[in-house]
Amino acid sequence: METTVERLEGNLVRLTVTIPAADVDAAIEKAYRDVAGKLHIPGFRPGKAPRAIIDSHVGPEAVLAEAQEEIVDNSYAVAIDAEGLRPIESPDMGELDGLVKGESFTYAAEIAVRPELALTSSDDLKVQAGSKTTTEAELDAEIENVRERFATVETSEGPVAADDFVLLSFVGTVDGESYDGNTVDKYLFEMGRGLMPAEFDAALIGASAGDSVVAEFAIPDTSANEEFVGKQARFEITVHEVKAKIMPALNDEFAASVGGFDTLGEMRDDMRRKLDESKALGHMRRVELLARELIASRLDGEVPEAMIKQRTSSMTRDFFESLQERNITLPDYAQATGVEIAQIQADISEQAALRVKEELALEALFRAKGLEITDADFDEAVLEIAGGDQDAVAQTLENLREAGATPIVKESIVHHKALEWLLANVELLDDEPAADAPAEKKAKKAAPKRKSAKAAKAEEE
């Protein structure tokens, strides 16, 4: 088999494939055998009918068409593999000439292939991934969360405050009309949790046990009942009891009750260590995500819509398979997450477009930096596909070539090596200064300390 490739406009190529006469004859012979095996002709055993009888029953054109289909199907994948092509949609082969016994067969296919785009720049790569260690504010917030879990409530003689609990009853109306469930009797309501619109909480502030207050407001668009949005709500509220939240004192006794620590300092140190471990685990992943987004933002050129559609289809299929594995229906998932089905699909499409753009950008970076795929790289990838079985490598490689898949293997190597280079060379900036930071501090931040992601990873290890 001989192949040639002609570059056309844009990302189109013309692949020309020539099949030797001997292979054409072999394909015709096989087609006649296959057809004969399917026919049931009186007087002949299955598969033993002579060619003339087969021609009289199905016609020589049908047999040759079957032979041609098999030749094209088998040779096309091998040809794109041999030429290292990565089609992004089905080829256009136009009208093919018929097979002629004893003659070679040539066909041409116009193929839209993966484009080789460029980057606007592959230098000055910087990302701001935040700190990989816990700040004092984050540690204090985590400790407050623990205090919240161990908080108690006690009856208070004072008026309702912003963080109290209130035992209350109310009667509600919407535009002056009652509705299903509009009466609530002796419900323990927690202030400041966003359980009701802010106007409801505001009406309770300052009220004492035995008081009655009224809350009125326009129902926001966050309401679970769309029919009520924009209408006027009125709640006549009776306060039965005020309960203050009592936070445990932050001392050694608290540390002992929470985790058996001898001192509060020990508890803080333990919490900081755990938070640091968790934060460090996610830091390099965040660096990678930001670096991929950065390089994708520098891709120059249009991403073919066919690639995005193909990736969207693949990701949608994976999404549905993951739901099936968990025995969850799409409507159930939408209800549990509060996301409309149309939005789910839109999100998948958006992610698909970003993934494709990132991959094309990594390929552009690979070319821009003169990176190469070595024989060792390819051999290692094939061995991995073979499950680490050295004896299966030769057959695995043959299967890949017959499927036209070695360019896909090489593409994955390109992505890996380009990402490896990117993470080793991207610079991590210090955190940005606060908006109200003094001018001199901002000036110092204008020339932040930098280190590569590779160095950061070494520090983590």
C-alpha positions in Angstrom: 0.0 0.0 0.0 1.3 3.5 -0.9 0.1 6.7 0.7 0.7 10.4 0.0 -0.7 13.5 1.7 -1.3 16.9 0.2 -1.9 19.8 2.5 -5.0 21.9 1.4 -6.5 25.1 2.8 -6.8 25.4 6.6 -6.7 22.1 8.4 -7.8 20.1 5.4 -5.5 17.4 3.8 -6.0 15.1 0.8 -4.9 11.5 1.6 -4.3 9.4 -1.5 -4.1 5.6 -1.0 -3.1 3.1 -3.6 -3.8 -0.6 -3.1 -1.6 -3.1 -5.1 -3.3 -5.3 -7.7 -2.5 -8.4 -5.6 -4.3 -7.1 -2.6 -7.3 -6.1 -4.8 -7.5 -9.6 -6.2 -7.3 -11.1 -2.7 -10.1 -8.8 -1.5 -12.3 -9.8 -4.5 -11.6 -13.5 -3.8 -12.5 -13.1 -0.2 -15.7 -11.2 -1.1 -16.8 -14.0 -3.3 -16.2 -16.5 -0.6 -18.1 -14.4 1.9 -21.1 -14.0 -0.4 -21.1 -17.7 -1.3 -21.2 -18.6 2.4 -24.3 -16.5 2.8 -26.2 -17.8 -0.2 -28.4 -20.9 -0.2 -28.5 -22.1 -3.8 -30.2 -25.4 -4.6 -27.7 -28.0 -5.8 -24.7 -26.4 -4.2 -23.3 -26.8 -0.7 -22.9 -23.5 1.3 -19.8 -21.7 0.1 -19.3 -23.9 -2.9 -21.3 -22.1 -5.6 -19.1 -21.1 -8.5 -18.5 -17.4 -9.3 -20.8 -17.5 -12.4 -23.7 -18.7 -10.3 -23.0 -16.1 -7.6 -22.9 -13.4 -10.3 -26.2 -14.5 -11.6 -27.9 -14.4 -8.2 -26.4 -11.2 -6.7 -24.5 -9.6 -9.6 -20.8 -9.0 -9.9 -21.2 -5.3 -9.0 -22.6 -6.2 -5.5 -19.6 -8.5 -4.8 -17.1 -5.9 -6.0 -18.8 -3.3 -3.9 -18.4 -5.5 -0.8 -14.7 -6.1 -1.7 -14.2 -2.3 -2.1 -15.8 -1.5 1.2 -13.6 -3.9 3.0 -10.5 -2.6 1.2 -11.3 1.0 2.1 -12.3 0.3 5.7 -9.1 -1.7 6.4 -6.7 0.5 4.5 -8.0 3.9 5.6 -7.1 3.4 9.3 -3.7 2.0 8.4 -3.1 4.9 6.0 -3.9 7.7 8.5 -1.7 5.9 11.1 1.2 5.6 8.6 0.9 9.4 7.8 0.4 10.4 11.4 -3.0 12.1 10.7 -5.5 12.9 13.4 -8.9 13.3 11.7 -11.5 15.2 13.6 -14.5 14.1 11.6 -15.4 11.6 8.9 -13.5 11.8 5.6 -15.0 12.9 2.3 -14.1 10.3 -0.3 -16.5 11.4 -3.1 -17.3 8.9 -5.8 -14.9 6.0 -5.8 -13.8 4.1 -8.9 -14.8 0.5 -9.1 -12.4 -2.4 -8.4 -10.9 -4.1 -11.5 -9.4 -7.6 -11.1 -5.7 -7.5 -11.8 -5.4 -3.7 -11.4 -4.3 -1.6 -8.5 -7.0 0.6 -6.8 -6.5 4.2 -5.8 -8.8 6.4 -3.8 -8.5 9.9 -2.3 -10.0 11.2 0.9 -10.3 14.9 2.0 -9.9 14.9 5.8 -10.3 17.7 8.4 -7.4 17.0 10.8 -6.4 18.4 14.1 -5.1 21.9 13.4 -1.6 23.0 14.4 -2.3 26.4 16.0 0.3 28.7 17.5 0.6 30.6 20.8 0.7 34.4 21.0 3.5 33.9 23.5 5.1 31.1 25.4 7.1 33.3 27.7 6.4 35.1 31.0 4.1 32.4 32.3 2.8 33.4 35.8 -0.1 32.2 37.8 -1.4 33.2 41.2 -2.5 30.0 42.9 -2.8 31.3 46.5 -0.9 30.1 49.5 -0.4 26.4 50.2 -0.2 27.0 53.9 -2.9 27.9 56.3 -3.3 31.6 57.4 -4.1 32.7 60.9 -7.5 33.9 59.7 -8.3 30.5 58.1 -7.2 28.7 61.3 -9.3 31.0 63.4 -12.3 30.4 61.2 -11.9 26.7 61.5 -11.8 26.9 65.3 -14.9 29.1 65.2 -16.6 26.3 63.2 -15.7 23.8 65.9 -17.0 26.2 68.6 -20.3 26.5 66.6 -20.7 22.7 66.7 -20.3 22.7 70.5 -22.4 25.7 71.2 -25.5 25.5 73.4 -28.7 27.5 73.6 -30.1 29.0 76.8 -33.3 31.0 77.4 -32.6 34.7 77.4 -34.5 37.5 79.1 -33.1 40.0 76.7 -34.4 41.1 73.3 -33.6 39.2 70.1 -30.1 39.6 68.8 -28.6 38.9 65.4 -27.3 35.4 66.3 -30.1 34.2 68.6 -32.6 31.4 68.3 -36.3 32.5 68.5 -39.2 30.2 69.4 -42.0 31.8 67.3 -45.3 31.4 65.5 -46.5 33.2 62.5 -49.3 33.6 60.0 -48.3 34.5 56.5 -50.1 36.0 53.5 -49.1 36.7 49.9 -50.8 39.7 48.4 -53.3 39.5 51.2 -54.2 35.9 50.5 -53.4 32.9 52.6 -51.5 29.9 51.1 -50.8 26.3 51.9 -48.7 26.0 55.0 -49.0 29.7 55.9 -49.5 29.0 59.6 -46.5 27.9 61.7 -46.8 27.2 65.4 -43.8 27.3 67.8 -40.9 26.9 65.4 -37.4 27.4 66.6 -36.0 29.9 64.1 -32.2 30.5 63.9 -31.3 34.1 63.2 -28.7 35.1 60.5 -28.8 31.8 58.6 -30.7 33.1 55.6 -33.6 30.8 56.2 -35.9 33.7 55.4 -35.4 37.0 53.6 -33.4 39.6 55.6 -36.5 41.6 56.3 -37.9 38.7 58.4 -34.8 38.7 60.6 -34.8 42.5 60.8 -38.4 42.6 62.1 -37.4 40.3 65.0 -34.3 42.2 66.1 -35.1 43.9 69.5 -38.3 42.0 70.1 -38.7 40.2 73.5 -40.7 37.2 74.6 -44.4 37.9 74.3 -44.0 40.6 71.6 -45.7 40.5 68.2 -44.1 42.0 65.2 -44.8 42.2 61.4 -42.5 41.5 58.6 -43.3 42.7 55.1 -41.3 42.4 51.9 -41.4 41.7 48.2 -40.8 38.0 47.6 -37.3 37.6 46.0 -36.6 35.6 42.8 -34.8 33.0 45.0 -38.2 31.7 46.3 -38.9 28.0 45.8 -42.3 29.0 44.5 -42.0 30.9 41.2 -45.6 32.0 41.4 -44.9 34.1 44.5 -41.9 36.0 43.1 -42.4 39.7 43.2 -45.6 39.6 45.2 -45.9 41.2 48.6 -45.5 38.9 51.6 -46.7 39.7 55.1 -45.9 37.8 58.3 -47.6 38.4 61.6 -45.1 37.0 64.1 -45.5 36.1 67.8 -42.3 35.7 69.8 -42.7 33.0 72.5 -39.1 32.7 73.7 -35.6 34.1 73.0 -32.7 31.6 73.2 -29.2 32.9 73.1 -26.4 30.9 71.5 -23.7 30.3 74.1 -20.3 29.6 72.6 -17.8 27.6 74.6 -14.9 29.5 76.0 -11.7 29.1 74.0 -9.4 27.6 76.5 -7.5 24.5 77.5 -10.7 22.9 78.9 -12.4 23.4 75.5 -9.4 21.8 73.7 -9.6 18.8 76.0 -13.3 18.3 75.5 -13.0 18.6 71.7 -10.1 16.3 71.0 -8.3 15.3 74.2 -5.6 17.9 73.9 -3.7 19.1 77.0 -3.7 22.7 75.9 -5.4 25.1 73.4 -2.1 25.6 71.7 -1.8 21.9 71.0 -5.2 21.9 69.5 -4.3 24.8 67.2 -1.1 23.1 66.2 -2.9 19.9 65.3 -5.6 21.8 63.3 -3.0 23.8 61.5 -1.1 20.7 60.5 -4.2 19.0 59.1 -5.3 22.1 57.3 -1.8 22.5 55.8 -1.8 18.9 54.6 -5.2 19.4 52.9 -4.3 22.7 51.4 -0.9 21.4 50.0 -2.7 18.5 48.3 -4.9 20.8 46.4 -2.3 23.4 45.7 -0.4 21.8 42.8 -3.7 20.7 41.2 -4.8 24.3 41.3 -1.5 25.4 39.8 -2.0 22.9 37.0 -5.5 24.1 36.3 -4.5 27.7 36.3 -1.4 27.0 34.1 -3.6 25.1 31.6 -6.1 28.0 31.5 -3.2 30.5 31.1 -1.7 28.7 28.1 -5.1 28.1 26.6 -5.8 31.9 26.8 -2.8 32.4 24.5 -3.9 30.1 21.8 -4.0 31.9 18.5 -6.7 30.7 16.0 -10.1 29.2 15.9 -10.8 25.8 17.5 -12.8 23.7 15.0 -16.4 23.3 16.0 -16.3 19.6 15.1 -13.7 19.0 17.8 -15.8 20.7 20.4 -19.0 18.7 19.4 -17.0 15.5 19.5 -15.7 16.2 23.0 -19.1 17.4 24.2 -20.6 14.1 23.0 -17.9 12.1 24.7 -18.2 14.0 28.0 -22.0 13.8 27.9 -21.8 10.1 27.5 -19.4 9.8 30.4 -21.7 11.9 32.5 -24.7 9.7 31.9 -22.6 6.5 32.5 -21.5 7.9 35.9 -25.2 8.6 36.8 -26.1 5.0 35.8 -23.3 3.6 37.9 -24.8 5.4 40.9 -28.4 4.5 39.9 -29.3 8.2 39.6 -31.6 9.5 36.9 -31.0 12.8 35.2 -34.2 14.4 36.7 -33.2 13.2 40.2 -29.7 14.7 39.7 -31.1 18.0 38.5 -33.4 18.1 41.5 -30.7 17.2 44.0 -28.3 19.8 42.7 -30.8 22.5 41.9 -29.4 22.8 38.3 -31.6 22.8 35.3 -31.1 20.1 32.8 -30.4 22.6 30.0 -27.7 24.2 32.2 -26.1 20.9 32.9 -25.7 20.4 29.1 -24.5 24.0 28.7 -21.8 23.4 31.4 -20.6 20.2 29.7 -20.3 22.0 26.4 -18.4 24.8 28.0 -16.0 22.4 29.7 -15.6 20.5 26.4 -14.6 23.7 24.6 -12.1 24.5 27.3 -10.5 21.0 27.3 -10.1 21.0 23.6 -8.5 24.5 23.7 -6.1 23.5 26.5 -5.0 20.4 24.5 -4.4 22.4 21.3 -2.5 25.0 23.4 -0.3 22.3 24.9 0.4 20.9 21.5 1.4 24.4 20.3 3.6 24.8 23.4 5.3 21.4 22.6 6.2 22.7 19.1 7.2 26.2 20.3 9.7 24.8 22.8 11.1 22.2 20.4 10.2 19.3 22.6 10.4 15.8 21.1 8.9 12.3 21.4 11.7 9.8 21.8 11.4 6.1 20.9 11.6 5.4 24.6 8.6 7.7 25.3 6.5 5.8 22.7 7.7 2.3 23.8 6.8 3.2 27.4 3.3 4.4 26.3 2.6 1.2 24.3 3.9 -1.0 27.2 1.4 0.8 29.5 -1.4 0.2 27.1 -0.3 -3.5 27.0 -0.9 -3.6 30.7 2.9 -3.8 31.4 3.1 -7.2 29.6 6.2 -7.0 27.5 5.2 -10.1 25.5 2.0 -8.3 24.4 3.7 -5.2 23.2 4.1 -6.3 19.5 0.5 -7.4 19.2 -0.7 -4.2 20.9 1.3 -2.1 18.5 -0.1 -4.0 15.6 -3.6 -3.5 16.9 -3.0 0.3 17.3 -1.7 0.6 13.8 -4.7 -1.3 12.3 -7.0 1.0 14.2 -5.1 4.1 13.2 -4.5 4.9 16.8 -0.7 5.5 17.1 -1.1 9.2 16.4 -3.5 9.3 19.4 -0.9 7.7 21.6 1.7 10.2 20.4 -0.7 13.0 21.0 -1.1 11.9 24.7 2.7 11.9 25.0 2.8 15.4 23.6 0.2 16.6 26.2 2.1 15.0 29.0 5.5 16.4 28.1 4.2 19.9 27.3 2.3 19.9 30.7 5.5 18.7 32.4 7.5 21.6 30.8 4.7 24.1 31.7 4.6 23.1 35.4 8.4 23.2 35.6 8.5 26.7 34.1 5.4 28.5 35.3 6.1 31.1 38.0 4.0 31.3 41.1 3.3 34.8 42.3 2.7 35.8 45.9 -0.8 36.6 47.0 -2.1 39.9 45.7 -2.2 42.7 48.3 -5.5 43.7 49.8 -7.5 46.5 48.1 -7.0 48.7 51.1 -3.3 47.9 51.7 -0.9 50.9 52.1 0.7 52.2 49.0 4.2 51.1 50.1 3.1 47.6 50.6 1.4 47.5 47.2 4.6 48.8 45.7 6.5 45.9 47.2 3.9 43.5 45.8 4.4 45.0 42.3 7.7 43.0 42.2 6.6 39.7 43.8 8.8 36.9 44.7 8.6 34.1 42.2 9.4 30.4 42.1 8.6 27.7 39.6 5.9 25.2 40.1 8.5 22.5 40.1 10.3 24.2 43.0 7.1 24.5 44.8 6.4 20.8 44.4 9.8 19.9 45.7 9.1 22.0 48.8 5.9 20.1 49.3 7.7 16.8 49.1 
